[in-house]
Amino acid sequence: MLAQLTISNFAIVRELEIDFHSGMTVITGETGAGKSIAIDALGLLSRWSR
């Protein structure tokens, strides 16, 4: 299980850490905060780990 995602210098995101806990994790934020970029980074990670 993924426990934490750290993103550095990816697209417009300078530094971002997301901690995942058991159950559901909700990612919220204002427009332009990088929510979709975080999801894109997870997608890249999942393809890379195969």
Beta strands, then each sheet from edge to edge (+ up, - down):
strand 1: 4-10
strand 2: 13-19
sheet 1: 1+ 2-
end
